[in-house]
Amino acid sequence: MNSSQRLRPGRILAWVFLAVFLLVTIFPFYWMIRTAITPAADLYHDSGSLLPDQPTLINFARVLGLTSEAEARAAGGSGAHLDFSRYLLNSVIYCGLIAGVQTLLCSMAGYAFARLRFPGRDLTFTLLVSALMVPPIFTLLPNFILVKELGWINTMAGMVAPTILMTPFAVFFLRQFFLSLPREVEEAAILDGAGPWGLFWRVALPMSRGPLITIGLTTTVWAWKDFLWPLLVGRGEEHRLVTVALGVFLQQSPNTQPDWTGLMAASTLSVLPVLLLLVLLGRRLVQSLSFTGGK
């Protein structure tokens, strides 16, 4: 009976659907890697095969600056320069600042909305959540004018300013988790003389490690793929991010023959740090999604 239940048509159909969905999701990443290891001269010749006839790592070497300009041009490069190590460091700093500061401040705000009593709390929280319905493009121009007036164009401060404090989703997510915490633990801490700050730092924060990692991870992924705002504010060479650098790299290539192999190699390298984070912390992300429901 157990075998027949496991082989029910509905279950088989569900597994087939998941397999097809997984294949469709992964195939663009596979094709990106496939293009990255293909010699530029064979890119269009081998376009119909799943594997290149002569795979090579020269595209990664020239993106990382490990080849001379003559060697890069001989390998099919356009001569465009990509200081990948600098751009990667800028992206790490950008994402680290936003994820770290935003996670801390959003946890404080979420705990305040969940546990503290103050005038206008519910109205403030309603207004904050309603901001989720405002498209980010509507705030782009006001934020740009403000950053420009502050003199923060082409600075890391101007790039992180709009999102470093908090986001409505993160506050809502953490508030829902803090509402699910047992009050008995906090009441015991109050009997021991703990105040609001003590309850937050010594009780609530240690018990919310999973949701904090979830918010930090999702914020990091969102910041890592951000393009439009860093393009407007941090286009300069000193503070350019990987996503912006990839666009500039493509613009520097001839319009008649873009350097697709070099661009795909750089894109593959740019995906690796976030992919590593998802592999290491993906289980905690899935386990913490259940905290968004409840009260």
matplotlib code that plots the C-alpha trace (Angstrom):
import matplotlib.pyplot as plt

x = [0.0, 2.8, 4.4, 1.1, 0.7, 4.2, 3.5, 0.2, -0.3, -0.7, 2.6, 4.4, 2.9, 4.0, 7.6, 7.7, 6.5, 9.1, 11.8, 10.8, 10.5, 14.0, 15.4, 13.9, 15.3, 18.8, 19.3, 20.0, 22.8, 24.2, 24.2, 26.0, 28.7, 28.8, 29.3, 32.0, 34.2, 33.7, 36.4, 35.2, 36.0, 33.8, 30.9, 28.6, 30.0, 29.1, 25.9, 23.8, 25.7, 25.3, 29.1, 31.8, 34.2, 37.3, 36.5, 38.9, 39.3, 41.0, 37.8, 38.0, 41.7, 41.3, 38.3, 40.4, 43.3, 45.6, 46.4, 48.0, 45.9, 47.5, 46.6, 43.1, 42.5, 43.9, 41.4, 38.6, 38.4, 37.6, 40.3, 37.7, 39.1, 37.3, 39.0, 37.0, 38.7, 38.0, 34.3, 33.9, 35.2, 32.9, 29.9, 30.9, 31.2, 27.9, 26.0, 27.7, 26.8, 23.2, 22.6, 24.3, 22.9, 19.4, 19.1, 20.0, 17.7, 14.8, 15.1, 14.9, 11.9, 10.2, 10.6, 9.2, 6.1, 5.6, 6.2, 6.3, 3.3, 3.4, 1.0, 0.3, 2.0, -0.6, -1.1, 2.7, 3.0, 0.1, 1.7, 5.0, 3.4, 1.5, 4.8, 5.2, 2.6, 4.7, 6.9, 10.6, 10.7, 8.5, 11.1, 14.1, 14.0, 13.5, 16.3, 18.6, 17.9, 18.5, 21.8, 22.9, 22.1, 24.1, 27.1, 27.1, 27.2, 29.9, 30.3, 29.5, 27.4, 25.1, 24.8, 23.7, 21.7, 18.2, 18.1, 20.6, 18.2, 15.2, 12.7, 9.0, 9.2, 12.0, 10.3, 7.0, 8.9, 10.7, 7.6, 5.7, 8.5, 8.7, 5.0, 5.4, 8.0, 6.7, 6.0, 6.9, 10.6, 10.4, 8.4, 11.1, 13.7, 11.6, 11.6, 15.4, 15.4, 15.7, 14.4, 13.3, 16.9, 17.8, 14.8, 15.8, 19.5, 19.6, 16.3, 14.7, 17.8, 19.5, 16.2, 15.8, 19.0, 17.2, 14.9, 17.9, 19.9, 17.0, 16.6, 20.4, 20.6, 17.6, 18.9, 22.3, 20.9, 18.7, 21.6, 24.0, 21.8, 20.8, 21.7, 19.7, 20.5, 24.2, 24.3, 23.0, 24.9, 28.1, 29.0, 32.6, 35.4, 36.3, 32.9, 31.5, 29.7, 30.0, 26.5, 27.3, 30.7, 29.1, 27.0, 29.9, 32.0, 29.3, 29.1, 32.8, 32.5, 31.9, 28.2, 28.8, 30.5, 30.0, 32.3, 29.8, 32.3, 34.0, 30.7, 29.4, 32.7, 32.4, 28.7, 29.6, 32.2, 29.7, 27.1, 29.5, 29.5, 25.7, 25.4, 27.8, 25.8, 22.6, 24.2, 25.5, 22.5, 19.6, 18.3, 17.9, 16.1, 13.5, 13.1, 12.5, 9.8, 7.2, 7.7, 6.0, 2.5, 0.8, -0.5]
y = [0.0, 2.4, 1.7, 2.4, 5.6, 6.7, 6.0, 7.7, 9.6, 12.9, 12.5, 11.4, 14.4, 16.7, 15.4, 15.7, 19.3, 20.2, 18.6, 20.6, 23.8, 23.2, 22.5, 25.7, 27.7, 26.3, 26.3, 30.1, 29.7, 26.7, 28.5, 31.5, 29.2, 27.4, 30.7, 31.7, 28.7, 28.9, 30.5, 33.7, 32.4, 29.3, 31.1, 31.1, 28.0, 25.8, 27.7, 24.6, 22.2, 21.8, 21.7, 23.6, 21.6, 23.3, 24.6, 27.2, 29.4, 32.3, 34.4, 34.2, 35.0, 38.1, 39.3, 39.0, 40.9, 38.0, 38.5, 41.2, 43.4, 41.6, 38.2, 39.4, 40.7, 37.4, 35.5, 37.5, 40.4, 43.9, 45.5, 46.8, 47.0, 45.5, 45.9, 43.0, 42.8, 46.5, 46.2, 43.0, 44.7, 47.7, 45.3, 43.5, 46.7, 48.0, 44.8, 44.4, 47.9, 47.7, 44.2, 44.7, 48.1, 47.4, 44.1, 45.6, 48.7, 46.7, 44.2, 47.1, 48.6, 45.2, 44.6, 48.0, 47.4, 44.0, 44.6, 48.3, 50.4, 54.0, 56.6, 56.1, 52.7, 50.9, 53.9, 54.2, 50.5, 50.7, 53.6, 51.7, 48.6, 50.7, 51.8, 48.3, 49.3, 52.3, 51.3, 52.1, 54.1, 56.7, 57.5, 57.4, 61.1, 62.5, 60.4, 61.4, 65.1, 64.7, 62.8, 65.4, 68.3, 66.6, 66.2, 62.4, 61.7, 59.1, 58.2, 55.1, 57.1, 58.3, 54.7, 53.2, 56.2, 55.3, 51.7, 51.4, 52.3, 50.0, 48.6, 48.0, 44.3, 43.6, 45.4, 43.5, 40.2, 40.6, 42.0, 38.9, 36.8, 38.8, 38.4, 34.7, 34.7, 33.3, 36.1, 33.9, 34.2, 38.0, 38.1, 36.0, 38.4, 41.4, 39.7, 39.6, 43.4, 43.6, 46.7, 47.2, 47.3, 44.3, 42.3, 43.2, 42.5, 39.6, 37.8, 38.6, 39.1, 35.7, 33.9, 35.4, 34.2, 32.4, 35.3, 37.7, 35.5, 35.4, 39.1, 39.6, 37.0, 38.4, 41.9, 40.9, 39.2, 42.2, 44.7, 42.5, 42.6, 46.3, 48.2, 51.4, 53.3, 52.5, 53.4, 56.8, 57.6, 55.5, 55.4, 56.6, 54.2, 54.4, 53.2, 51.3, 48.0, 44.7, 45.1, 48.5, 47.4, 44.7, 47.2, 49.5, 46.6, 45.8, 49.4, 49.5, 46.6, 47.2, 47.3, 45.0, 42.3, 42.5, 40.5, 38.0, 35.4, 38.0, 39.3, 35.8, 35.0, 38.2, 37.5, 34.0, 35.3, 37.9, 35.3, 33.0, 35.0, 35.1, 31.5, 30.5, 32.4, 30.7, 27.3, 27.9, 29.6, 28.4, 25.9, 28.6, 30.8, 28.1, 27.3, 30.9, 31.6, 30.1, 33.1, 35.5, 34.2, 34.2, 37.2]
z = [0.0, 0.8, -2.6, -4.4, -2.5, -3.4, -7.1, -7.4, -10.7, -9.0, -7.1, -10.3, -12.2, -9.3, -9.5, -13.3, -13.0, -10.4, -12.5, -15.5, -13.5, -12.0, -15.4, -16.8, -13.8, -13.9, -17.7, -18.1, -15.4, -17.2, -20.5, -18.9, -17.7, -21.0, -22.9, -20.4, -21.1, -24.9, -27.0, -28.6, -32.1, -31.5, -29.9, -32.9, -34.5, -31.4, -30.5, -31.1, -28.8, -25.1, -24.5, -26.3, -28.4, -26.9, -23.4, -22.0, -19.0, -20.9, -20.6, -16.8, -16.8, -18.9, -16.9, -13.7, -15.4, -15.5, -19.2, -21.2, -23.6, -26.6, -25.1, -24.4, -27.9, -29.3, -27.2, -28.7, -26.3, -27.3, -25.2, -22.6, -19.1, -16.1, -12.7, -11.3, -7.9, -7.1, -8.2, -6.2, -3.1, -3.6, -3.9, -0.7, 1.2, -0.3, 0.6, 4.0, 5.1, 4.0, 5.3, 8.6, 9.6, 8.1, 9.9, 13.3, 12.9, 11.5, 14.4, 16.9, 15.0, 14.8, 18.5, 19.3, 17.2, 18.7, 22.4, 23.3, 23.9, 22.7, 21.2, 17.5, 17.4, 15.3, 13.0, 12.4, 11.7, 9.2, 7.4, 7.3, 5.9, 3.3, 1.9, 0.5, -2.1, -3.3, -6.4, -5.8, -9.0, -7.4, -4.8, -7.2, -8.2, -4.7, -3.3, -6.1, -5.5, -1.8, -2.3, -4.8, -2.5, 0.3, -2.1, -1.9, -5.6, -6.4, -2.7, -0.8, 1.6, -1.2, -2.6, 0.7, 2.1, 0.8, 2.1, 4.9, 7.7, 7.2, 4.8, 5.4, 4.6, 7.0, 9.9, 9.2, 9.0, 12.3, 14.0, 13.2, 14.7, 17.9, 18.3, 18.4, 21.1, 24.5, 26.9, 29.8, 29.0, 28.9, 32.1, 33.9, 32.6, 34.0, 37.4, 37.2, 36.7, 32.9, 31.2, 27.6, 26.3, 28.3, 27.0, 23.5, 23.6, 26.1, 25.4, 22.1, 19.9, 20.9, 20.2, 16.8, 15.1, 12.3, 11.2, 11.5, 9.2, 6.8, 6.6, 6.3, 3.5, 1.5, 2.0, 0.8, -2.3, -3.1, -2.7, -4.7, -7.8, -7.4, -10.6, -11.3, -8.1, -8.0, -11.7, -11.0, -7.8, -8.0, -11.6, -10.9, -11.1, -7.4, -6.1, -9.1, -8.2, -10.1, -11.7, -13.0, -14.2, -16.3, -18.0, -18.6, -19.9, -22.4, -23.5, -24.2, -26.6, -30.3, -31.1, -34.1, -32.0, -28.2, -26.0, -24.9, -23.6, -21.4, -20.2, -19.3, -17.5, -15.4, -14.7, -13.6, -11.1, -9.9, -9.1, -7.1, -3.8, -3.5, -4.6, -1.8, 0.7, -0.4, -0.3, 3.3, 4.7, 2.4, 5.0, 7.6, 5.1, 4.4, 8.1, 9.0, 6.4, 8.7, 11.1, 8.6, 9.5, 12.8, 14.8]

ax = plt.figure().add_subplot(projection="3d")
ax.plot(x, y, z, "-o")
ax.set_aspect("equal")
plt.show()
